[in-house]
Amino acid sequence: MLERAAENTENVFDELRYESIKRQVKIQNKPMENASDYFSHTAFKSKMSRKINNINEELRAINKLAKNLDLQSLMVPLQQNYQFVKHIL
């Protein structure tokens, strides 16, 4: 369960990195955005938002299960990926 959530998270970050590189190349080759680029990026943001929400739900379910098993909760500090996601979205 936790491994699947971690893999899903890694896949989302891979997609975000790919989209970032793709947008940088597009900007270098064609600085002026057109309407289709805008809607394409909006659709991407919506898709990523759904994926992130699904991961959050998986993590909440894992946390609930851990609490039911009386496992100890541990807070991990935010990493640089948070800033990366804010930059992309």
C-alpha positions, 0 to 999 in steps of 0.5 A: 500500500505504502509502496504503491503510494510512493511509486505514484508520487514518483510518477507524478514528479516525473511527469512534472519534470517532463512537463517543465522541460517540455515547456522550457523547450517550447518557450525557447523555440516559440516565445509567444503562447497561443490559446491551445498552449494555455488550454493544454497547460490548464488540462495538465494542471487539472490532471496533476491536481487529481493525481496529487489528490488521489495520492493524498487520499492513499496517504490518509488511508495509510495513516488511518491504518497505522493509527488503528495499529497503534503505530507511531506517527513521524513528521518528515520536513518538506523537501525541495520537491514542494518548491518544484511543484509550486514552480510548475503549477 
